[in-house]
Amino acid sequence: MTTMDDLPLRDDLRGLTPYGAPQLDVAVRLNTNENSYPVPEPVVDAIGKALAAELRDLNRYPDRDAVALRADLAAYLGHGLTVDQVWAANGSNEIQQQLLQAFGGPGRTALGFVPAYSMHPLLALGTGTGWIPARRGVDFGLTADEAVAQVREHRPDVVFLCSPNNPTGTALDPAVVAAVLDEAPGMVVVDEAYAEFARPGTVSALAVLPGHPRLVVTRTMSKAFGFAGGRLGYLAADPAVVAAVQLVRLPYHLSALTQAAARAALAHRDDLLGTVAAIMQQRDRIVAELRARGHRVADSDANFVLFQVAGDRQLRRGASDAVPGPGAGDQAAAWRTLLEHGVLVRDVGLPGWLRVTAGTPTETDAFLSAMEKLS
């Protein structure tokens, strides 16, 4: 049997494994930050009708530039955005890949502050862009001074900022974005995949788009909209950025069915986003309960929680200022224990830490019950 080793594969791809979380058949799946709530029936009906209307014309290519969809996305985002400031693709991963194709590539570099979204270095690798893993603080936080110092040192062509950050869950201080924009010589990409779950008062980078032509804000419909199977991501930026990514996009990259389904979902956004408050409630419940049990937990503005598997008995029970520190405990063993009790969470490779998605109340009950087996 032929293996990849027998093929003339690029040297920098040898020994790698594809990105992805385990897909296991368990009762409670809380490892991929999906929205646990099914699509409401009125939205199912609307999407079905929208798809049916496209079927007879599937012999024709779709709108290459997805203009109507982009107009709907601009209206949803607000901030005075227009259709020429928005671009859409098959998930925010493809959006970020297109950005690296346009602004990265051989001889150029991209920088991200790790731990962060683990797909970013893989996108850099796939586009021939050098990857620079910049550092976060000991509490996984990031200050403006820390960020600026590393951008100044490396002078990357693209900087990735995640707000809220994955896997830690905490949104960035707007001062970090502002400081990086002032210092970075190239593009600054703020990944806001979880923005709809942010705590009240959190400022989106969309607010500072005017006057910053090198700033790009990426979003997705996979999380808050519960549209993960629909695969729709998008960006907001200066019109010149949208024009640039159109140079590298594949022709007709968004199918007519994807565009129709996404537009129907956006038209029923109140129904779809109706689960956001319930998910945030379960997220905050997980944070409070784990801290009450003595676990260290990162503050979360997302639909997931990063927690230390071993409870620190020296922490004041229920402390509101508990922040992540050096790992304690075996996260791989804890992951297996939770799995044995029917709960699948994510091992993101941080020693002593695991990440759990906030789901339904029943799923939270199951997770918290399984966590008791770790003590």
C-alpha positions as CSV (number, residue, x, y, z in Angstrom):
1,M,0.0,0.0,0.0
2,T,1.3,3.5,-0.9
3,T,1.7,5.9,2.0
4,M,2.4,9.6,2.0
5,D,6.1,8.8,2.6
6,D,6.1,7.2,-0.9
7,L,4.9,10.4,-2.5
8,P,6.9,13.6,-3.4
9,L,5.2,15.5,-0.5
10,R,6.6,18.8,0.5
11,D,9.2,18.4,3.2
12,D,7.5,20.8,5.6
13,L,4.3,18.7,5.5
14,R,6.0,15.4,6.3
15,G,5.1,14.0,9.7
16,L,2.1,16.3,10.2
17,T,-1.4,15.2,11.0
18,P,-4.6,16.9,9.7
19,Y,-6.2,19.5,11.9
20,G,-9.3,18.3,13.8
21,A,-10.8,17.3,17.1
22,P,-11.7,13.7,17.8
23,Q,-15.1,12.8,16.4
24,L,-16.4,10.2,18.8
25,D,-19.9,8.8,19.4
26,V,-20.5,9.9,23.0
27,A,-23.6,11.1,24.8
28,V,-22.3,14.7,25.5
29,R,-20.0,16.3,22.9
30,L,-18.5,19.5,24.2
31,N,-15.2,19.6,22.4
32,T,-15.6,21.7,19.2
33,N,-17.4,24.8,20.4
34,E,-20.5,24.1,18.3
35,N,-23.9,25.5,19.3
36,S,-25.6,22.6,21.1
37,Y,-29.1,23.9,20.2
38,P,-30.7,22.6,17.0
39,V,-31.8,25.0,14.3
40,P,-35.4,26.1,15.2
41,E,-38.1,24.7,12.9
42,P,-39.2,28.1,11.4
43,V,-35.6,28.6,10.3
44,V,-35.4,25.0,9.0
45,D,-38.4,25.7,6.9
46,A,-37.1,29.1,5.7
47,I,-33.7,27.6,4.7
48,G,-35.5,24.7,3.0
49,K,-37.5,27.0,0.9
50,A,-34.5,29.1,0.0
51,L,-32.6,26.0,-1.1
52,A,-35.5,24.7,-3.1
53,A,-35.7,28.0,-5.0
54,E,-32.1,27.5,-6.2
55,L,-32.3,23.9,-7.3
56,R,-33.7,24.4,-10.8
57,D,-30.8,26.8,-11.6
58,L,-28.0,24.6,-10.4
59,N,-26.8,24.2,-14.0
60,R,-25.7,27.8,-13.7
61,Y,-22.8,29.1,-11.7
62,P,-23.6,31.1,-8.5
63,D,-23.0,34.8,-8.1
64,R,-19.3,34.9,-8.1
65,D,-19.1,37.9,-5.7
66,A,-22.0,36.9,-3.4
67,V,-23.2,40.5,-3.4
68,A,-26.6,40.0,-1.9
69,L,-25.1,37.9,0.9
70,R,-22.4,40.4,1.6
71,A,-25.1,43.2,1.8
72,D,-27.0,41.1,4.4
73,L,-23.8,40.5,6.4
74,A,-23.0,44.3,6.3
75,A,-26.5,45.1,7.6
76,Y,-26.1,42.5,10.4
77,L,-22.7,43.9,11.5
78,G,-23.8,47.5,11.5
79,H,-21.1,50.1,12.2
80,G,-22.0,51.8,8.9
81,L,-20.5,49.0,6.9
82,T,-21.3,48.7,3.2
83,V,-21.2,45.7,0.8
84,D,-17.8,46.7,-0.5
85,Q,-16.3,46.4,3.0
86,V,-17.5,42.8,3.6
87,W,-16.3,39.5,2.0
88,A,-17.6,36.0,2.6
89,A,-16.2,32.5,2.2
90,N,-16.6,28.9,3.3
91,G,-15.9,29.4,7.0
92,S,-13.5,31.9,8.6
93,N,-10.7,29.5,8.0
94,E,-11.0,30.1,4.2
95,I,-11.2,33.8,4.9
96,Q,-8.0,33.8,6.8
97,Q,-6.4,31.5,4.2
98,Q,-7.2,34.1,1.5
99,L,-5.8,36.8,3.7
100,L,-2.5,34.9,3.9
101,Q,-2.5,34.2,0.2
102,A,-2.9,37.9,-0.5
103,F,-0.7,39.4,2.2
104,G,1.6,36.5,3.3
105,G,3.3,33.9,1.2
106,P,7.0,32.9,0.6
107,G,9.4,35.4,2.1
108,R,6.8,36.9,4.4
109,T,5.8,36.1,8.0
110,A,2.7,35.9,10.2
111,L,2.7,36.3,14.0
112,G,0.2,35.1,16.5
113,F,0.2,35.1,20.3
114,V,0.1,31.6,21.6
115,P,-1.8,29.7,22.9
116,A,-4.3,30.8,20.3
117,Y,-6.3,29.3,17.5
118,S,-4.2,26.3,16.4
119,M,-5.3,26.6,12.7
120,H,-3.4,29.9,12.2
121,P,0.0,28.3,12.0
122,L,-1.3,25.6,9.7
123,L,-2.8,28.2,7.4
124,A,0.6,29.9,7.4
125,L,2.3,26.7,6.5
126,G,-0.1,25.9,3.7
127,T,0.4,29.3,2.1
128,G,4.2,29.3,2.5
129,T,4.1,32.0,5.1
130,G,6.7,31.9,7.9
131,W,5.0,31.5,11.3
132,I,6.2,33.3,14.4
133,P,4.7,32.0,17.7
134,A,4.8,35.1,20.0
135,R,4.3,34.8,23.7
136,R,1.5,35.5,26.1
137,G,1.9,36.3,29.8
138,V,2.1,33.6,32.5
139,D,-1.7,34.0,33.0
140,F,-2.3,33.6,29.2
141,G,-3.1,37.3,29.0
142,L,-1.7,39.8,26.6
143,T,-0.9,43.5,27.4
144,A,-0.4,46.2,24.9
145,D,3.3,46.5,26.0
146,E,3.9,42.8,25.6
147,A,2.3,42.7,22.1
148,V,4.0,45.8,20.8
149,A,7.5,44.6,22.0
150,Q,7.1,41.4,20.0
151,V,5.7,43.0,16.9
152,R,8.6,45.5,17.0
153,E,11.1,42.7,17.3
154,H,9.8,40.5,14.5
155,R,8.2,43.0,12.1
156,P,5.7,40.5,10.7
157,D,3.7,41.0,7.5
158,V,0.5,39.8,9.2
159,V,-0.5,39.8,12.9
160,F,-3.3,37.6,14.2
161,L,-5.1,38.7,17.3
162,C,-8.0,36.6,18.7
163,S,-10.7,38.3,20.7
164,P,-12.2,36.4,22.4
165,N,-9.1,34.2,22.3
166,N,-9.3,30.4,21.6
167,P,-8.6,28.4,23.7
168,T,-8.5,30.7,26.7
169,G,-11.8,32.5,26.0
170,T,-10.9,36.0,27.1
171,A,-11.5,39.1,24.9
172,L,-8.7,41.5,24.3
173,D,-8.4,44.9,25.9
174,P,-9.1,47.4,23.0
175,A,-5.8,49.0,23.9
176,V,-3.9,46.0,22.6
177,V,-5.6,46.2,19.2
178,A,-4.9,49.9,19.0
179,A,-1.2,49.5,20.1
180,V,-0.6,46.7,17.6
181,L,-2.2,48.7,14.8
182,D,0.2,51.6,15.5
183,E,3.2,49.3,15.5
184,A,2.6,46.6,13.0
185,P,4.1,47.3,9.5
186,G,1.6,45.0,7.7
187,M,-1.9,43.7,8.2
188,V,-3.6,43.1,11.5
189,V,-6.3,40.4,11.6
190,V,-8.6,40.3,14.6
191,D,-10.4,36.9,14.8
192,E,-13.8,37.5,16.4
193,A,-15.3,34.1,15.9
194,Y,-16.9,34.2,19.3
195,A,-17.8,37.9,19.5
196,E,-21.6,37.3,20.0
197,F,-20.8,35.6,23.3
198,A,-18.7,38.4,24.8
199,R,-19.7,39.8,28.2
200,P,-21.5,43.2,28.3
201,G,-19.2,46.1,27.6
202,T,-16.7,44.2,25.4
203,V,-15.7,46.4,22.5
204,S,-15.4,44.9,19.0
205,A,-12.6,45.8,16.7
206,L,-15.3,46.7,14.2
207,A,-15.5,50.0,16.1
208,V,-12.0,51.1,15.0
209,L,-12.2,50.0,11.3
210,P,-12.6,53.6,10.1
211,G,-9.2,55.1,9.4
212,H,-7.4,51.8,9.7
213,P,-7.0,50.3,6.1
214,R,-4.7,47.5,7.4
215,L,-7.2,46.2,9.9
216,V,-9.3,43.1,9.2
217,V,-12.0,41.7,11.5
218,T,-13.1,38.1,10.7
219,R,-16.3,36.5,12.0
220,T,-18.2,33.2,11.5
221,M,-21.8,32.0,11.5
222,S,-20.7,28.6,12.9
223,K,-20.9,29.5,16.6
224,A,-23.6,31.9,17.7
225,F,-25.8,31.3,14.6
226,G,-25.6,27.5,15.0
227,F,-24.6,27.3,11.3
228,A,-21.5,25.2,11.6
229,G,-22.7,22.8,9.0
230,G,-23.4,25.6,6.6
231,R,-19.8,26.8,6.6
232,L,-20.0,30.5,6.3
233,G,-17.3,32.9,7.4
234,Y,-16.8,36.6,6.6
235,L,-14.6,39.6,7.1
236,A,-15.0,43.3,7.5
237,A,-12.3,45.7,6.3
238,D,-11.4,48.6,4.0
239,P,-12.7,48.1,0.4
240,A,-9.1,47.8,-0.8
241,V,-8.7,44.6,1.4
242,V,-11.8,43.1,-0.1
243,A,-10.5,43.8,-3.6
244,A,-7.2,42.2,-2.6
245,V,-8.6,38.9,-1.4
246,Q,-10.7,38.7,-4.6
247,L,-7.4,38.3,-6.5
248,V,-6.8,35.0,-4.8
249,R,-10.3,33.6,-4.2
250,L,-11.2,30.5,-6.3
251,P,-13.8,31.2,-8.9
252,Y,-17.4,30.6,-7.7
253,H,-16.0,29.6,-4.3
254,L,-19.4,30.0,-2.5
255,S,-22.1,27.7,-3.9
256,A,-25.5,29.0,-4.7
257,L,-26.9,26.7,-2.0
258,T,-24.5,28.1,0.7
259,Q,-25.4,31.7,-0.2
260,A,-29.1,31.0,-0.1
261,A,-28.9,29.1,3.2
262,A,-26.8,31.8,4.8
263,R,-29.1,34.6,3.6
264,A,-32.2,32.7,5.1
265,A,-30.3,32.3,8.3
266,L,-29.5,35.9,8.5
267,A,-33.1,36.9,7.8
268,H,-34.0,34.8,10.9
269,R,-31.1,35.9,13.0
270,D,-33.3,36.7,16.0
271,D,-34.5,33.1,16.2
272,L,-31.0,31.7,15.8
273,L,-29.3,34.2,18.2
274,G,-31.9,33.5,20.7
275,T,-29.8,30.7,22.2
276,V,-26.8,33.0,22.9
277,A,-28.0,34.2,26.3
278,A,-28.8,30.6,27.4
279,I,-25.3,29.5,26.4
280,M,-23.7,32.4,28.2
281,Q,-25.6,31.5,31.3
282,Q,-24.2,27.9,31.1
283,R,-20.7,29.3,30.5
284,D,-20.9,31.5,33.6
285,R,-22.3,28.6,35.5
286,I,-19.4,26.4,34.6
287,V,-16.9,29.1,35.5
288,A,-18.5,29.7,38.9
289,E,-19.0,26.0,39.8
290,L,-15.4,25.0,38.9
291,R,-14.0,27.9,40.8
292,A,-16.1,27.0,43.8
293,R,-14.6,23.5,43.6
294,G,-11.1,25.0,43.7
295,H,-10.2,24.8,40.0
296,R,-8.4,27.6,38.3
297,V,-10.5,28.9,35.4
298,A,-9.9,31.5,32.7
299,D,-12.4,34.4,32.3
300,S,-14.5,33.6,29.3
301,D,-16.1,35.9,26.7
302,A,-16.8,32.9,24.4
303,N,-19.0,29.8,24.4
304,F,-16.3,27.7,26.1
305,V,-14.3,27.5,29.3
306,L,-10.6,26.7,29.8
307,F,-10.0,25.1,33.2
308,Q,-7.2,23.5,35.2
309,V,-8.0,19.9,35.7
310,A,-6.5,19.7,39.2
311,G,-8.3,21.8,41.8
312,D,-5.9,24.2,43.6
313,R,-7.0,23.9,47.3
314,Q,-4.9,27.0,48.1
315,L,-7.3,29.2,46.0
316,R,-10.0,30.9,48.0
317,R,-13.1,28.9,47.1
318,G,-15.2,30.9,44.6
319,A,-12.5,33.5,44.1
320,S,-13.5,35.8,41.3
321,D,-9.9,36.9,40.4
322,A,-8.6,33.4,39.8
323,V,-6.5,33.4,36.7
324,P,-4.6,30.6,34.9
325,G,-1.1,29.8,35.9
326,P,1.4,27.0,35.3
327,G,-0.3,23.7,34.5
328,A,-1.1,21.2,37.3
329,G,-2.4,17.7,36.8
330,D,-2.5,15.4,33.9
331,Q,-4.9,16.7,31.3
332,A,-4.7,13.6,29.1
333,A,-5.7,11.4,32.0
334,A,-8.5,13.8,33.0
335,W,-9.7,13.8,29.3
336,R,-9.9,10.1,29.4
337,T,-11.8,10.0,32.7
338,L,-14.4,12.5,31.4
339,L,-14.8,10.5,28.2
340,E,-15.3,7.3,30.3
341,H,-18.2,9.1,31.9
342,G,-19.8,10.1,28.6
343,V,-18.4,13.6,28.2
344,L,-16.1,14.6,25.4
345,V,-14.1,17.8,26.0
346,R,-11.0,19.2,24.2
347,D,-7.4,18.6,25.0
348,V,-5.7,21.7,23.4
349,G,-2.2,20.6,24.4
350,L,-1.8,22.9,27.4
351,P,-0.3,20.9,30.3
352,G,-2.8,20.6,33.1
353,W,-5.7,22.4,31.2
354,L,-8.7,21.3,29.2
355,R,-11.4,23.2,27.3
356,V,-15.1,22.6,27.5
357,T,-17.9,24.0,25.4
358,A,-20.9,25.5,27.1
359,G,-23.9,23.7,25.9
360,T,-27.4,23.0,27.2
361,P,-28.3,22.8,30.9
362,T,-28.4,19.1,30.7
363,E,-25.0,18.9,29.1
364,T,-23.6,21.2,31.8
365,D,-25.1,18.9,34.4
366,A,-23.4,15.9,32.8
367,F,-20.0,17.7,32.6
368,L,-20.1,18.9,36.2
369,S,-21.1,15.5,37.4
370,A,-18.2,13.9,35.4
371,M,-15.8,16.5,36.8
372,E,-16.5,15.1,40.3
373,K,-14.6,12.0,39.2
374,L,-11.4,13.9,38.9
375,S,-11.2,14.9,42.6
